[in-house]
Amino acid sequence: METTALTNFHLLSHQTEFELEESYEITPECYSPKNHLKDVPQIFWAKKSGGGQTPILKTLLTSACEKNCLYCPFRAGRDLRRATLQPAEMTKIFSQMTAAGLVEGLFLSSGVVGGGIRTQDKLLDTAEILRKKYHYHGYLHLKLMPGAEKDQVHRAVQLATRVSVNLEAPNQERLNDLAPHKKFQDDLIQLLQWANDLRQSLRDAKQNMHQPSIVTQLVVGAANETDSEILQTSAELFSRLKLNRIYYSRFSPIPNTPLENLPPEHPLRPFRLYQASFLIRDYGFTAEDFFYNSSGNLPLDHDPKTLWAQAHFLQSPIEINKADFSHLIRIPGIGPKTARRILQFRQNSKITSESELRHLGIPVHRVSPYILLNGRKIQTQPSLW
């Protein structure tokens, strides 16, 4: 393999400010010197939803960029050594890494060079080579570039396991403070709309065909945005565009950027946003259900589901043997799977004891402040927080 390509790959992967995309707890490991790939950059071990970990290569085709997003380490106005790989070079390196058992997936993004259309073509060329020449059928996450065309989005949806667009901000007003050259609706939301429409058309045409997931990312703490704004936008994205997930990336200032003097965001803030986001996506909550402080943000010291339950169930506990699914999943400690387990159990029998609650996987100490068991409070010292 050419020394220049390996050098650029090494530089690109080390340069990449890996986003909190995938929302995995990530621990870096070094590559082993297999297949002559010595002194190459980090692999990221991504937690899988079903348990275990998967080694993912997360990198760029190029760290050159013509955009000047105010927070970005790769902005055009920043003094930075740039590196670029051609699609054939990237696919050759990645195929050697998969053959060596070093990685099992690729998350590929890029700086924008020559416009979004040209950059998207490079990403698609890489995906085409992987799928057709190397017959790679594993995990492939492709970024959709601002300015990409509908046909390009269509092809990305066909090739990728996951596609994503970085919205960065919840609306145009906040985006102006991060990337004033980008148009929230025309450059970003439109891409997500196309991806969802095209995914639906694939689903309608071939019921058994794998449907790629669609995600986005918001930067938290860089543009005076509020959690209320973020969650209003998140709710709309889940409802209207059927996004699979939204990632909240904590702002951390980058030296030699216009936002370098802003303080880093508190690490608990994106964590609370994730909790609220899952409540919207999976539990039937709306952005208006949550409690916000005077700044329009979620309280950091309590989780949003517990705060809601305290306001609605603490003084008027609900009967566990009568509550429907929508009420059950609003009880802290009970999620959709546990709620369905309760309903199935109740088809044949009432829940009569704490031991039966525990048998159903219900944490009694968490649910006891909010429920009645056959009309009575559970006599357990609750831990509310």
Rosetta blueprint (number, residue, H / E / L):
1 M L
2 E L
3 T H
4 T H
5 A H
6 L H
7 T H
8 N H
9 F H
10 H H
11 L H
12 L H
13 S H
14 H H
15 Q H
16 T L
17 E L
18 F L
19 E L
20 L L
21 E H
22 E H
23 S H
24 Y L
25 E L
26 I L
27 T E
28 P E
29 E E
30 C E
31 Y L
32 S L
33 P L
34 K L
35 N L
36 H L
37 L L
38 K L
39 D L
40 V L
41 P L
42 Q E
43 I E
44 F E
45 W E
46 A E
47 K E
48 K L
49 S L
50 G L
51 G L
52 G L
53 Q E
54 T E
55 P E
56 I E
57 L E
58 K E
59 T E
60 L E
61 L L
62 T E
63 S L
64 A L
65 C L
66 E L
67 K L
68 N L
69 C L
70 L L
71 Y L
72 C L
73 P L
74 F L
75 R L
76 A L
77 G L
78 R L
79 D L
80 L L
81 R L
82 R L
83 A L
84 T E
85 L L
86 Q L
87 P H
88 A H
89 E H
90 M H
91 T H
92 K H
93 I H
94 F H
95 S H
96 Q H
97 M H
98 T H
99 A H
100 A L
101 G L
102 L L
103 V L
104 E L
105 G E
106 L E
107 F E
108 L E
109 S E
110 S L
111 G L
112 V L
113 V L
114 G L
115 G L
116 G H
117 I H
118 R H
119 T H
120 Q H
121 D H
122 K H
123 L H
124 L H
125 D H
126 T H
127 A H
128 E H
129 I H
130 L H
131 R H
132 K H
133 K H
134 Y L
135 H L
136 Y L
137 H L
138 G L
139 Y E
140 L E
141 H E
142 L E
143 K E
144 L L
145 M L
146 P L
147 G L
148 A L
149 E L
150 K H
151 D H
152 Q H
153 V H
154 H H
155 R H
156 A H
157 V H
158 Q H
159 L H
160 A L
161 T L
162 R E
163 V E
164 S E
165 V E
166 N E
167 L E
168 E E
169 A L
170 P L
171 N L
172 Q H
173 E H
174 R H
175 L H
176 N L
177 D L
178 L L
179 A L
180 P L
181 H L
182 K L
183 K L
184 F H
185 Q H
186 D H
187 D H
188 L H
189 I H
190 Q H
191 L H
192 L H
193 Q H
194 W H
195 A H
196 N H
197 D H
198 L H
199 R H
200 Q H
201 S H
202 L H
203 R H
204 D H
205 A H
206 K L
207 Q L
208 N L
209 M L
210 H L
211 Q L
212 P L
213 S E
214 I E
215 V E
216 T E
217 Q E
218 L E
219 V E
220 V E
221 G L
222 A L
223 A L
224 N L
225 E L
226 T L
227 D H
228 S H
229 E H
230 I H
231 L H
232 Q H
233 T H
234 S H
235 A H
236 E H
237 L H
238 F H
239 S H
240 R H
241 L L
242 K L
243 L L
244 N L
245 R E
246 I E
247 Y E
248 Y E
249 S E
250 R E
251 F L
252 S L
253 P L
254 I L
255 P L
256 N L
257 T L
258 P L
259 L L
260 E L
261 N L
262 L L
263 P L
264 P L
265 E L
266 H L
267 P L
268 L H
269 R H
270 P H
271 F H
272 R H
273 L H
274 Y H
275 Q H
276 A H
277 S H
278 F H
279 L H
280 I H
281 R H
282 D H
283 Y H
284 G L
285 F L
286 T L
287 A H
288 E H
289 D H
290 F L
291 F L
292 Y L
293 N L
294 S L
295 S L
296 G L
297 N L
298 L L
299 P L
300 L L
301 D L
302 H L
303 D L
304 P H
305 K H
306 T H
307 L H
308 W H
309 A H
310 Q H
311 A H
312 H H
313 F L
314 L L
315 Q L
316 S L
317 P L
318 I E
319 E E
320 I L
321 N L
322 K L
323 A L
324 D L
325 F H
326 S H
327 H H
328 L H
329 I L
330 R L
331 I L
332 P L
333 G L
334 I L
335 G L
336 P H
337 K H
338 T H
339 A H
340 R H
341 R H
342 I H
343 L H
344 Q H
345 F H
346 R H
347 Q L
348 N L
349 S L
350 K L
351 I L
352 T L
353 S L
354 E H
355 S H
356 E H
357 L H
358 R H
359 H H
360 L L
361 G L
362 I L
363 P L
364 V H
365 H H
366 R H
367 V H
368 S L
369 P L
370 Y L
371 I E
372 L E
373 L E
374 N L
375 G L
376 R E
377 K E
378 I L
379 Q L
380 T L
381 Q L
382 P L
383 S L
384 L L
385 W L
